[in-house]
Amino acid sequence: MQTERKYEFQFQFSISSKTLISSFSQNPFSRLLFISYPIYKSESDGTVLYGKGYWDLAFVSFWVIAFTLIRESIMLYLLKPIAIRGGIKSSRKILRFMEQGYVTIYYMVAASVGLTILYNSSYGFFETRNFWIGYPHYEMTPLLKSYYLIQLAYWFQQSVVLILQLERPRKDLLQLVAHHIITILLIGGSYISNFTRIGNTVFITMDSSDIWLGLAKCLKYLDFPGFITNSMFIIFMLLWVYTRHYLFGLVTYSLFAESCLPENNKCIWDPLNGYWLTWWSKYIVLLGMTLLQILMIYWFTLILRIAWKVVNGKNAEDSRSDSENEDEDSISKKTD
């Protein structure tokens, strides 16, 4: 199997660390707790990269359960006391504050990790041609592999929340269901087909703007002055346009125009050797990304309605909150 020869960001392990990792493989629970398929590149410095395989599903399954526990713990033991001390009286508002606070914390962590990987990568700040040079990118650093699989687990867990209706239904429920299905298919498909470079950049475009919306909503529940929440909403809106439409558009265009250029890589169908990129298979990925962009354009029209209210001197208020119009859900409820 062909793999890229140069890795700009690799975790360095000592020989003793290598022995420790080997001991984990003898533990029946190691497949759940730790990433699998280490590839030892050098006996001298212990450099470790990771491959892919069926046991990755065990790691994802563990994190689906872990996220359920993490979500409840953060909401009950961190965010609920903040809501009560912040003077939120309504039980429904407290619940909304907890839910929004949790996803905001997640996006902060996810965006930080994604930017760290991007900063230390060969594709830097969206150097799109480097998405494809040296394809297939089968081997992964420990951080990238863990991050990718944990992101997949997060969206599986969010789908469980949606299916079990652990959060109240929203007016855009059908769009939200479509978003979750497309997201999971794109994450899983890009992992299997070695498109993790564009996958990481897409994670960043999606997560970074959501931080500001979450902060705006949480501060709204805490009755912060309108100019603060409105300012955060404006920052969110500008970032949304830049990351979800412009940068995401660059990634989509790169897949369309640059992925199969002869000077970049071999555009052949040979899954056993990691080659999943052909002139026709790229259109399957493009379809998913285009559908995702259509959903984001739909949500952006709702964002513009809220922005118009802000321009006219009103606070940012929900144009499509829950299935019932309730004033406690007064900041825009958009999809993740």
C-alpha positions in Angstrom: 0.0 0.0 0.0 1.3 3.4 -1.0 1.4 6.0 1.8 2.8 9.5 1.9 6.5 9.6 2.9 6.4 12.9 4.8 4.4 13.7 7.9 4.8 17.2 9.2 3.1 16.5 12.5 3.9 13.2 14.3 3.7 12.1 17.9 7.0 10.9 19.2 7.0 7.9 21.6 9.9 6.4 23.4 10.7 2.6 23.2 9.1 2.2 26.6 5.9 3.9 25.3 5.9 1.4 22.5 6.0 -1.4 25.0 3.2 0.2 27.0 1.0 0.4 23.8 1.7 -3.2 23.1 0.6 -4.2 26.5 -2.7 -2.5 25.9 -3.4 -4.8 23.0 -3.5 -7.7 25.4 -6.4 -6.0 27.3 -9.8 -7.1 26.1 -11.1 -3.5 26.6 -8.2 -1.9 24.8 -10.0 -1.8 21.5 -12.7 0.3 23.2 -10.5 2.6 25.1 -7.6 3.2 22.7 -7.2 3.6 18.9 -6.1 0.4 17.1 -3.7 -0.5 14.3 -0.4 1.2 15.2 2.3 1.2 12.6 5.8 1.5 13.9 7.7 3.6 11.4 11.1 3.7 13.2 12.7 1.5 15.8 15.1 4.3 16.7 12.7 7.1 17.7 9.5 5.2 18.2 7.5 7.3 15.7 4.0 5.9 15.6 1.3 6.3 12.9 -2.0 4.5 12.7 -3.9 2.5 10.1 -7.6 1.7 9.9 -9.7 -1.4 10.4 -12.9 -2.9 11.8 -11.9 -2.4 15.4 -12.2 1.3 15.0 -16.0 0.7 15.3 -15.3 -0.5 18.9 -13.6 2.8 19.7 -16.5 4.8 18.2 -19.0 2.7 20.1 -17.3 3.4 23.4 -17.3 7.2 22.7 -21.0 7.2 21.8 -21.7 5.9 25.3 -19.1 8.1 26.8 -20.6 11.2 25.2 -24.0 10.3 26.7 -22.4 10.3 30.2 -20.2 13.4 29.5 -23.3 15.3 28.2 -25.3 14.5 31.3 -22.5 15.2 33.7 -21.6 18.6 32.2 -25.2 19.6 32.0 -26.1 18.6 35.6 -22.9 19.4 37.5 -21.5 22.3 35.7 -24.1 24.1 33.6 -27.2 23.7 35.9 -25.5 25.4 38.9 -24.3 28.3 36.6 -27.9 28.7 35.3 -29.3 28.8 38.8 -26.7 31.2 40.1 -27.2 33.3 37.0 -30.8 33.9 38.0 -32.6 31.7 35.4 -36.0 30.8 36.9 -37.8 28.9 34.3 -37.1 25.2 34.3 -37.4 25.2 30.5 -34.9 28.0 30.2 -32.5 26.1 32.5 -32.8 23.0 30.3 -32.2 25.1 27.1 -29.2 26.8 28.7 -27.7 23.4 29.7 -28.2 21.9 26.2 -26.7 24.9 24.5 -23.9 25.2 26.9 -22.9 21.6 26.3 -22.7 21.9 22.6 -20.8 25.2 22.9 -18.2 23.5 25.1 -17.9 20.7 22.6 -17.4 23.0 19.6 -14.7 25.0 21.5 -12.8 21.8 22.1 -13.4 20.3 18.7 -12.5 23.5 16.8 -9.3 23.9 18.9 -8.1 20.4 18.1 -9.0 20.7 14.5 -7.1 24.0 14.1 -4.1 22.4 15.8 -4.1 19.5 13.3 -4.6 22.0 10.4 -1.8 24.3 11.6 0.7 21.4 11.8 -0.4 19.8 8.5 1.0 20.1 4.9 -2.3 21.6 3.8 -1.9 24.5 6.2 -4.5 27.3 5.8 -6.6 25.6 3.1 -3.8 24.9 0.6 -6.3 22.9 -1.3 -3.9 21.2 -3.8 -2.2 19.5 -0.8 -5.5 17.8 0.0 -4.7 15.4 -2.9 -0.9 15.3 -3.3 0.3 11.9 -2.2 -3.2 10.4 -2.0 -4.2 7.9 -0.5 -3.5 9.3 2.9 -4.0 6.0 4.7 -1.8 6.4 7.8 -2.8 8.9 10.4 -1.3 10.6 13.4 -2.7 9.5 16.8 -4.3 12.9 17.2 -6.0 13.0 13.8 -7.3 9.4 14.1 -8.7 9.9 17.6 -10.2 13.3 16.6 -11.9 11.9 13.5 -13.4 8.9 15.2 -14.5 10.9 18.2 -16.2 13.4 15.8 -18.1 10.5 14.2 -19.1 9.2 17.7 -20.4 12.7 18.6 -22.7 12.8 15.7 -23.9 9.3 16.3 -24.7 10.3 19.9 -26.5 13.5 18.7 -28.6 11.3 16.4 -29.5 9.2 19.4 -30.6 12.4 21.2 -32.7 13.3 18.2 -34.3 9.8 17.8 -35.1 9.5 21.5 -36.4 13.1 21.6 -34.2 14.0 24.5 -34.5 17.6 23.3 -37.8 19.2 22.3 -38.8 18.9 18.6 -38.0 21.9 16.4 -39.7 23.4 13.4 -36.9 22.4 11.2 -36.9 18.7 12.3 -36.8 17.3 8.8 -33.8 19.5 7.8 -32.1 18.5 11.1 -32.6 14.8 10.4 -31.2 15.2 6.9 -28.2 17.1 8.2 -27.3 14.4 10.7 -27.6 11.6 8.1 -25.5 13.5 5.5 -22.9 14.4 8.2 -22.5 10.8 9.4 -22.2 9.5 5.9 -19.6 12.1 4.9 -17.5 11.5 8.1 -17.6 7.7 7.8 -17.2 7.7 4.0 -14.2 10.2 4.1 -12.5 8.1 6.8 -12.8 4.8 4.9 -11.8 6.4 1.6 -8.8 8.3 3.0 -10.3 11.8 2.5 -9.4 12.8 6.0 -7.5 15.9 4.9 -10.7 17.5 3.5 -12.6 16.0 6.3 -10.6 17.9 8.9 -11.0 21.2 7.1 -14.8 20.6 6.9 -14.9 20.0 10.6 -13.3 23.4 11.2 -15.6 25.2 8.8 -18.6 23.7 10.7 -17.5 24.0 14.3 -15.9 27.4 14.5 -18.9 29.6 13.9 -21.2 27.6 16.2 -19.1 28.7 19.2 -20.3 32.3 18.9 -24.0 31.3 18.4 -23.8 29.1 21.5 -22.3 31.9 23.6 -24.9 34.4 22.3 -27.7 32.1 23.3 -26.3 31.2 26.7 -25.8 34.9 27.6 -29.3 35.6 26.3 -30.7 33.1 28.8 -28.6 34.7 31.5 -30.2 38.1 30.7 -27.1 39.8 29.5 -27.7 43.2 27.8 -29.0 43.0 24.2 -26.0 44.7 22.7 -23.7 41.9 23.9 -25.8 39.1 22.6 -26.5 40.9 19.4 -22.8 41.6 18.9 -22.0 38.0 19.3 -24.8 37.0 16.9 -23.3 39.4 14.3 -19.9 37.8 14.8 -21.5 34.4 14.4 -23.2 35.5 11.2 -20.0 36.8 9.6 -18.1 33.7 10.6 -20.9 31.6 9.2 -20.6 33.2 5.8 -16.8 33.0 5.8 -16.4 29.4 7.0 -19.6 27.6 5.9 -20.1 29.2 2.5 -16.7 30.6 1.4 -14.2 28.1 2.9 -16.5 25.2 2.6 -17.0 26.3 -1.0 -13.2 26.2 -1.6 -13.1 22.6 -0.3 -16.0 21.6 -2.5 -14.4 23.3 -5.6 -11.1 21.6 -4.8 -12.8 18.2 -4.8 -14.4 19.0 -8.1 -11.5 20.6 -9.9 -8.2 19.5 -8.3 -8.7 16.0 -6.9 -8.0 14.1 -10.1 -5.4 16.3 -11.7 -2.5 14.0 -13.0 0.2 15.9 -11.2 -1.6 15.5 -7.8 -2.3 11.8 -7.6 -3.4 8.6 -9.3 -7.2 8.8 -9.8 -7.9 5.1 -9.9 -10.3 2.7 -8.2 -8.3 0.2 -6.1 -9.9 0.0 -2.6 -7.6 -2.8 -1.5 -4.7 -0.5 -1.8 -6.5 2.6 -0.5 -7.5 4.2 -3.8 -11.1 5.3 -3.6 -10.9 8.4 -5.7 -12.0 8.2 -9.3 -13.7 10.6 -11.7 -17.1 9.1 -10.7 -16.6 8.4 -7.0 -15.8 12.1 -6.3 -19.3 13.0 -7.5 -20.8 10.9 -4.8 -18.9 13.0 -2.2 -19.8 16.2 -4.1 -23.4 15.2 -3.9 -23.3 15.0 -0.1 -21.4 18.3 0.2 -23.8 20.0 -2.1 -26.8 18.8 -0.1 -25.1 20.0 3.0 -24.5 23.4 1.4 -28.2 23.6 0.4 -29.2 23.0 4.0 -26.8 25.7 5.2 -28.2 28.2 2.7 -31.7 27.4 4.0 -30.6 28.1 7.6 -28.7 31.2 6.5 -32.0 32.7 5.2 -33.3 32.4 8.7 -30.2 34.0 10.1 -30.7 36.9 7.8 -34.2 37.4 9.2 -32.8 37.6 12.7 -30.1 40.0 11.5 -32.7 42.3 9.9 -34.4 42.5 13.3 -31.1 43.5 14.9 -30.6 46.2 12.3 -34.0 47.6 13.1 -33.1 47.9 16.8 -34.6 44.7 18.1 -32.9 41.9 19.9 -32.0 38.7 18.1 -35.1 36.6 18.4 -36.0 33.1 17.2 -37.7 32.9 13.9 -38.2 29.2 14.2 -37.7 27.9 17.7 -39.5 24.9 19.1 -42.7 23.5 17.7 -44.4 25.8 20.2 -43.7 29.6 20.2 -42.1 30.2 23.5 -40.4 33.4 24.4 -37.7 31.6 26.5 -36.2 30.3 23.2 -35.4 33.8 22.0 -32.1 33.4 20.3 -31.9 31.7 16.9 -32.1 27.9 17.2 -30.0 26.7 14.3 -28.7 23.3 13.4 -25.3 22.2 14.3 
